[in-house]
Structure formats: structure tokens, C-alpha cells
Amino acid sequence: MKNFLLAERTATLQYAAAVLLACGFLALVHVFALLEGTRLSSLAIVSVVLSAIYGGMGPALVTAAISAVGMDYFFVEPVGSIFNSWAGVLRVLIYGAIGFVVASIVASLREAYRELHAQYRQTEHAKQARESMLAIVSHDLRSPLSAVLLGIAYVRRAAKEGARMAELAGALDAIHRSADMMKRLVDDLLDAATIEAGRFSVAPERQALAPIVEDAVEAARLAAEAKRIDIDVGIPEGSPVALVDRQRLTQVLANLIGNAVKFSPEGARVKVELHSGRTGPRIDVTDSGPGISKEDLPHVFSRYWQAADSAHRGTGLGLFIARSIVEAHGGRIEASSAAGRGATFSVFLAKPDDQLSIHRR
């Protein structure tokens, strides 16, 4: 259940509650006066406190005003009149001033609590992000780093035994692959930090999209061949043009195609299609994998998110970075899927003229 003080309420509900609280507690004052013979005017202050807690300063002032006028009208002689003398005016002003002070104090405490809670949530979020970062670094860097160290140890030992360079090529290739994995991870972490700090930017230029798609496909070619996966590329005649940062868009597409290869079974097919649309170019990447559940689909672009039942663990940063890059171009990225039927990731880019207006703002 959400914290009572943090729940969001409409202004209508807040002010309606203020009126009801004022009237309800005036009725209680009347009941106590009839039963006990004592007029508990402090109950009116309680209504102001509750109204400030529930709705804040504005509703609390409404409660204070109604209570001040009501106390004078119902319980001060002559009953049934108000502002009938300067003394009556002064009484109402005093009641109102007390209500205003109480409302100010309680409303300030309420806002302070909400701010402290927000800071606490931010602190918890930062703590979780730090723990996730440490887990990523410790897990994802450990394996390639171990491979690098083992490879170097093998090369040193083989070199001392007089091995030829050709015999060391396999070990050197393994070292290079592992170092490349570590570089990609570090780059992702740096990109994510730049995005969250609000310092991320792109340098768009007018580019034909076909060569960019082909570069991204080529980047995933070795991984696809290792799993005997065919990558079908569909590019229309007269390649669409857009204002893009070539390196960054290639990074996005290489990530999407690499994921499609990773999640597709051996011997499957991955489709990469470039479309020309009325609103701008669209690039679709479709895999033959297990798909994404309806519950998981809204979270796929969240930072550090990974499906709990996924056999392919990673940093959870790739799609988060991809979305940020596409949005920096004034476009959007969407995912569609059904469990067991693969997934399609679509990158929508604006027309060059529309993008110019976006980047000039």
C-alpha cells in the first residue's frame, strides 16, 4: 500500500476533503457541547491539521477559514450571527490566524517528509545502481580478463620454448577477442554514465542509411556464421536518407542485430529490413528467438534490465543506450513480440527536414 502522505490526489478531492473535515469537526464540537457541556474548540484545529496532512497548505487554509467562521457563528453569543461587532471580527481573525499558523507548520512538515522520502528513494536507487555496476564489473570483466591472463601466460611459456608466431596466433586471437569484450563493456558503462548525467549528444550528418545497415550486419556476421544463422537484409532501391551520427546509429543497429543472433537458435534466420515511410525511415530487426513476454516487454529498454528466465546474461545496458541514441536523433525505438514467436525491434527516424528542426531547437 502506498504511503498515505505520498499518495497523489486531485485538487477537487483535496478541497472536498477540506470542507468535509471542517464541517465534520464543527459537528463534533456541537455534539460534545450537548453531551458534556464543554465546547472543545481544539477539535477545529485537529481538522486543520488533518486537512494539511491530506491535501497540503491550500486545503488546510480552507478548513481553517470554515472553522473560524463556523466557531463564531455556532458557538459564540449571539449564536447565529457573524461579524456583528469589532470583537466578533477580531475573534474570527484570531481563529483564522491560529489556523493559518497550524496549517503552515503541518504543511511544511508534510512537504519536508515528501522531499526526504524522494531523497531516500534517490539514494536507494543510486545504491542499487552502484551494486549493479559492481556486479557487472566483477562478473562481466572477470571472464575476459581471466582469458587474457591465461592467454598471456600461454604465449610467454610458448615463446620461451621457442614456439613460432603461427603457433601463437590462436592464443593471440583469443586475447584480442577478450580485450575487445572488455572494451565494449567499458564503453557501455561510460555511455550509460554520460546519458544519465545529461551530457550525451550526437553529431548528425546527412547520410544514406543503406551503408549503415550493411556495416551493422557485417559487424554481426562472424557471430551469425558461428551459429549458422542467415541474416536476410532488405534494402529498397534508392536508399532512404536521414540526418544521423553514422557511428552511433551503427552502434544501435549492431546491438540489435547482435541480440537477434544471440537469442535465435542455431540454423535460424534473422531479418533486417530498411523501409521508406511517409513520416521517415524505419529499420526493423526481427529474430527467431523465444520472444519476450507481455509482462517483460515494457521493461526491455530500462537500464540494467534483463529477463529473469533468460539464458543469455549481459549488462542490461545495450537497449537502454540504443534507445537514448535514437531519441537523441529525434526518433524512437519500439519492441514488439509474442512469447515463442521471436521479437522485432523497430527504429523510427524522422525525415531530414524534421530532424533539422529538432536539432535547431
C-alpha positions as CSV (number, residue, x, y, z in Angstrom):
1,M,0.0,0.0,0.0
2,K,1.3,3.4,-0.9
3,N,2.3,5.8,1.9
4,F,-0.7,8.0,2.8
5,L,1.4,11.2,2.7
6,L,2.8,10.3,-0.7
7,A,-0.4,9.4,-2.5
8,E,-1.3,11.7,-5.4
9,R,-4.8,13.3,-5.1
10,T,-6.7,15.6,-7.4
11,A,-7.3,19.2,-6.3
12,T,-11.1,18.5,-6.3
13,L,-10.6,15.7,-3.8
14,Q,-8.3,17.7,-1.6
15,Y,-10.6,20.6,-1.3
16,A,-13.7,18.5,-0.9
17,A,-12.0,16.7,1.9
18,A,-11.1,20.1,3.5
19,V,-14.7,21.1,3.5
20,L,-15.9,17.8,4.9
21,L,-13.3,17.8,7.6
22,A,-14.2,21.4,8.7
23,C,-18.0,20.6,8.8
24,G,-17.4,17.2,10.4
25,F,-15.3,18.6,13.3
26,L,-17.7,21.5,13.8
27,A,-20.4,18.9,14.2
28,L,-18.3,17.1,16.8
29,V,-17.8,20.3,18.7
30,H,-21.6,20.7,18.8
31,V,-22.1,17.1,19.9
32,F,-19.6,17.5,22.8
33,A,-21.2,20.7,23.8
34,L,-24.6,18.9,24.0
35,L,-23.3,15.8,25.8
36,E,-20.6,17.1,28.0
37,G,-21.5,20.7,28.3
38,T,-18.0,21.6,27.1
39,R,-17.1,23.3,23.9
40,L,-14.0,21.5,22.6
41,S,-12.9,24.2,20.2
42,S,-9.5,22.5,19.8
43,L,-11.2,19.9,17.6
44,A,-11.4,22.6,14.9
45,I,-7.6,22.8,15.0
46,V,-7.4,19.0,14.6
47,S,-9.4,19.3,11.4
48,V,-6.9,21.9,10.1
49,V,-4.0,19.5,10.9
50,L,-5.7,16.6,9.2
51,S,-6.5,18.7,6.1
52,A,-2.9,19.9,5.9
53,I,-1.7,16.3,6.1
54,Y,-4.1,15.1,3.5
55,G,-4.0,18.0,1.0
56,G,-1.4,20.5,1.9
57,M,-1.4,24.2,2.5
58,G,-4.3,25.3,0.3
59,P,-7.0,22.9,1.6
60,A,-5.8,23.4,5.2
61,L,-6.4,27.2,4.8
62,V,-9.9,26.4,3.5
63,T,-10.5,24.3,6.6
64,A,-9.1,27.0,8.9
65,A,-11.4,29.6,7.3
66,I,-14.5,27.5,7.5
67,S,-13.7,26.5,11.1
68,A,-13.0,30.1,12.2
69,V,-16.3,31.4,10.7
70,G,-18.2,28.3,12.0
71,M,-16.9,28.6,15.5
72,D,-18.0,32.2,15.7
73,Y,-21.4,31.5,14.0
74,F,-22.5,28.5,16.0
75,F,-20.9,28.8,19.4
76,V,-20.3,32.4,20.3
77,E,-23.1,34.6,21.6
78,P,-25.2,35.9,20.0
79,V,-25.4,32.5,18.2
80,G,-26.3,32.6,14.5
81,S,-24.5,35.9,13.7
82,I,-21.1,36.8,12.4
83,F,-19.1,40.0,12.2
84,N,-21.8,41.6,14.3
85,S,-19.1,43.7,16.1
86,W,-15.5,44.5,16.0
87,A,-15.0,41.9,18.8
88,G,-16.6,39.3,16.5
89,V,-14.3,40.3,13.6
90,L,-11.3,40.1,15.9
91,R,-12.3,36.7,17.1
92,V,-12.6,35.3,13.6
93,L,-9.3,36.8,12.7
94,I,-7.6,35.3,15.7
95,Y,-9.2,31.9,15.0
96,G,-8.1,32.2,11.4
97,A,-4.5,33.3,12.4
98,I,-4.2,30.3,14.6
99,G,-5.4,28.0,11.9
100,F,-3.0,29.7,9.4
101,V,0.0,29.1,11.7
102,V,-1.0,25.5,12.3
103,A,-1.7,24.9,8.6
104,S,1.7,26.4,7.7
105,I,3.6,24.2,10.2
106,V,1.9,21.0,9.3
107,A,2.0,21.6,5.5
108,S,5.8,22.4,5.8
109,L,6.3,19.2,7.7
110,R,4.4,17.3,5.1
111,E,6.5,18.7,2.2
112,A,9.7,18.1,4.2
113,Y,8.6,14.5,4.6
114,R,7.9,14.1,0.9
115,E,11.2,15.7,0.0
116,L,13.1,13.4,2.4
117,H,11.3,10.4,1.1
118,A,12.2,11.4,-2.5
119,Q,15.8,11.8,-1.5
120,Y,15.7,8.5,0.3
121,R,14.4,6.8,-2.9
122,Q,17.1,8.5,-5.0
123,T,19.7,7.3,-2.5
124,E,18.3,3.8,-2.7
125,H,18.3,4.0,-6.5
126,A,21.9,5.2,-6.5
127,K,22.8,2.4,-4.1
128,Q,21.2,-0.2,-6.3
129,A,22.8,1.2,-9.4
130,R,26.2,1.1,-7.7
131,E,25.6,-2.5,-6.7
132,S,24.5,-3.4,-10.2
133,M,27.6,-1.7,-11.6
134,L,29.9,-3.6,-9.2
135,A,28.1,-6.9,-10.1
136,I,28.5,-6.1,-13.8
137,V,32.2,-5.2,-13.5
138,S,33.0,-8.2,-11.3
139,H,31.1,-10.7,-13.4
140,D,31.4,-9.5,-16.9
141,L,35.0,-8.3,-16.7
142,R,36.3,-11.3,-14.8
143,S,35.8,-13.9,-17.6
144,P,37.5,-12.0,-20.4
145,L,40.2,-10.7,-18.0
146,S,40.9,-14.3,-17.0
147,A,41.1,-15.3,-20.6
148,V,43.6,-12.5,-21.3
149,L,45.8,-13.5,-18.4
150,L,45.7,-17.2,-19.3
151,G,46.4,-16.3,-22.9
152,I,49.4,-14.2,-22.0
153,A,50.7,-16.9,-19.7
154,Y,50.5,-19.4,-22.5
155,V,52.2,-17.1,-25.0
156,R,55.0,-16.4,-22.6
157,R,55.5,-20.1,-21.9
158,A,55.4,-21.0,-25.6
159,A,57.7,-18.2,-26.5
160,K,60.3,-19.5,-24.0
161,E,60.0,-22.9,-25.6
162,G,60.7,-21.4,-29.0
163,A,57.2,-21.6,-30.5
164,R,56.7,-19.9,-33.8
165,M,54.4,-16.9,-34.3
166,A,52.0,-19.0,-36.3
167,E,51.6,-21.4,-33.4
168,L,50.7,-18.5,-31.1
169,A,48.1,-17.0,-33.5
170,G,45.2,-18.8,-31.8
171,A,46.1,-17.6,-28.4
172,L,46.7,-14.0,-29.6
173,D,43.3,-14.1,-31.3
174,A,41.7,-15.2,-28.1
175,I,43.4,-12.4,-26.2
176,H,42.3,-9.9,-28.7
177,R,38.6,-11.1,-28.5
178,S,38.7,-10.9,-24.7
179,A,40.2,-7.4,-24.7
180,D,37.6,-6.3,-27.2
181,M,34.8,-7.7,-24.9
182,M,36.2,-5.7,-22.0
183,K,36.5,-2.5,-24.2
184,R,32.8,-2.9,-25.3
185,L,31.8,-3.3,-21.7
186,V,33.7,-0.2,-20.6
187,D,32.3,1.8,-23.5
188,D,28.8,0.8,-22.5
189,L,29.4,1.8,-18.9
190,L,30.8,5.2,-20.0
191,D,27.9,5.8,-22.4
192,A,25.3,4.9,-19.7
193,A,27.0,7.3,-17.2
194,T,27.1,10.1,-19.9
195,I,23.4,9.6,-20.7
196,E,22.4,9.7,-17.0
197,A,24.4,12.8,-16.5
198,G,22.6,14.5,-19.3
199,R,25.8,15.1,-21.3
200,F,25.1,12.7,-24.1
201,S,25.0,14.1,-27.7
202,V,25.2,13.1,-31.3
203,A,26.8,14.7,-34.4
204,P,24.2,14.1,-37.1
205,E,25.0,14.5,-40.8
206,R,23.0,13.7,-43.9
207,Q,23.6,10.1,-44.6
208,A,22.3,7.3,-46.8
209,L,21.0,4.6,-44.5
210,A,21.8,1.5,-46.6
211,P,25.6,1.6,-46.0
212,I,25.0,2.0,-42.3
213,V,22.7,-1.1,-42.2
214,E,25.3,-3.1,-44.2
215,D,28.0,-2.1,-41.7
216,A,25.9,-3.2,-38.8
217,V,25.1,-6.5,-40.5
218,E,28.8,-7.1,-41.2
219,A,29.7,-6.5,-37.6
220,A,27.4,-9.4,-36.6
221,R,28.4,-11.7,-39.5
222,L,31.0,-13.8,-37.6
223,A,28.7,-14.4,-34.7
224,A,25.9,-15.4,-37.1
225,E,28.2,-17.8,-39.1
226,A,29.3,-19.4,-35.8
227,K,25.6,-20.4,-35.2
228,R,24.8,-21.0,-38.9
229,I,22.3,-18.2,-38.9
230,D,21.3,-16.5,-42.1
231,I,20.9,-12.7,-42.0
232,D,18.4,-11.6,-44.6
233,V,18.8,-7.9,-45.5
234,G,16.1,-6.0,-47.2
235,I,17.0,-2.6,-48.6
236,P,14.8,-0.7,-51.0
237,E,16.1,0.9,-54.2
238,G,17.2,4.5,-53.6
239,S,18.4,4.2,-50.1
240,P,16.5,6.4,-47.6
241,V,18.4,9.4,-46.3
242,A,18.4,10.8,-42.7
243,L,20.4,13.1,-40.5
244,V,22.3,10.7,-38.3
245,D,25.5,10.2,-36.5
246,R,26.8,7.3,-38.5
247,Q,28.9,5.7,-35.8
248,R,26.2,6.0,-33.2
249,L,23.4,4.6,-35.5
250,T,25.7,1.7,-36.5
251,Q,26.2,1.1,-32.8
252,V,22.4,0.8,-32.3
253,L,21.8,-1.5,-35.2
254,A,24.9,-3.7,-34.4
255,N,23.5,-4.1,-30.9
256,L,20.0,-5.0,-32.2
257,I,21.4,-7.4,-34.8
258,G,23.8,-8.9,-32.3
259,N,21.0,-9.5,-29.9
260,A,18.9,-11.1,-32.6
261,V,21.7,-13.5,-33.4
262,K,22.3,-14.2,-29.8
263,F,18.7,-15.1,-29.0
264,S,18.0,-17.0,-32.2
265,P,18.6,-20.8,-32.2
266,E,21.3,-22.4,-34.5
267,G,20.3,-22.5,-38.1
268,A,17.6,-19.9,-37.7
269,R,17.0,-16.7,-39.7
270,V,17.4,-13.0,-38.7
271,K,15.7,-10.3,-40.8
272,V,17.0,-6.8,-41.2
273,E,14.7,-4.5,-43.2
274,L,15.0,-0.9,-44.2
275,H,11.8,0.9,-45.1
276,S,10.9,4.3,-46.5
277,G,7.9,5.7,-44.8
278,R,5.8,8.9,-45.1
279,T,6.9,10.0,-41.7
280,G,10.5,8.9,-42.1
281,P,12.7,5.8,-42.5
282,R,12.2,2.7,-40.4
283,I,14.6,-0.1,-39.7
284,D,13.3,-3.5,-38.4
285,V,15.4,-6.2,-36.9
286,T,13.5,-9.5,-36.4
287,D,14.8,-12.6,-34.7
288,S,13.7,-16.2,-34.4
289,G,14.2,-16.5,-30.7
290,P,11.8,-17.3,-27.8
291,G,10.2,-13.9,-27.8
292,I,9.5,-11.5,-25.0
293,S,6.6,-12.0,-22.6
294,K,3.9,-9.4,-22.3
295,E,5.0,-8.6,-18.8
296,D,8.6,-8.1,-19.7
297,L,8.0,-6.1,-22.9
298,P,7.6,-2.6,-21.2
299,H,10.9,-3.0,-19.4
300,V,13.3,-4.1,-22.2
301,F,14.8,-0.5,-22.7
302,S,15.3,0.0,-18.9
303,R,18.8,0.3,-17.6
304,Y,20.3,-3.0,-16.2
305,W,17.1,-4.8,-17.1
306,Q,17.3,-8.5,-18.1
307,A,14.6,-11.1,-18.3
308,A,14.7,-13.3,-15.2
309,D,14.4,-16.5,-17.3
310,S,16.9,-15.5,-19.9
311,A,19.8,-17.9,-20.6
312,H,21.8,-15.1,-22.1
313,R,23.0,-12.8,-19.4
314,G,24.6,-9.4,-20.1
315,T,25.0,-6.0,-18.7
316,G,21.4,-4.9,-19.5
317,L,22.8,-1.6,-20.9
318,G,22.7,-2.2,-24.7
319,L,19.0,-1.5,-25.3
320,F,19.0,1.4,-22.8
321,I,21.9,3.0,-24.7
322,A,20.2,2.2,-28.1
323,R,17.0,4.0,-27.0
324,S,19.0,7.0,-25.8
325,I,20.9,7.3,-29.1
326,V,17.8,7.0,-31.2
327,E,15.9,9.6,-29.1
328,A,18.9,11.9,-29.4
329,H,18.3,11.8,-33.1
330,G,14.7,12.8,-32.6
331,G,13.4,9.3,-33.3
332,R,12.1,6.4,-31.3
333,I,12.7,2.7,-30.9
334,E,10.0,0.1,-30.2
335,A,9.8,-3.6,-29.5
336,S,7.0,-6.0,-30.4
337,S,6.9,-9.6,-29.6
338,A,4.8,-12.6,-28.5
339,A,6.2,-15.3,-26.3
340,G,7.6,-18.1,-28.5
341,R,7.3,-16.1,-31.8
342,G,10.5,-14.1,-31.8
343,A,10.8,-10.3,-31.4
344,T,11.0,-7.3,-33.7
345,F,12.9,-4.1,-32.8
346,S,12.0,-1.1,-34.9
347,V,14.0,2.1,-35.2
348,F,12.0,5.1,-36.4
349,L,13.9,8.1,-37.7
350,A,12.4,11.4,-38.8
351,K,12.7,12.9,-42.2
352,P,15.8,15.0,-42.7
353,D,13.8,18.3,-42.7
354,D,12.0,17.3,-39.5
355,Q,15.3,16.4,-37.9
356,L,16.8,19.7,-38.8
357,S,14.0,21.5,-36.9
358,I,14.6,19.2,-33.9
359,H,18.4,19.8,-33.8
360,R,18.0,23.6,-34.2
361,R,15.8,23.9,-31.2
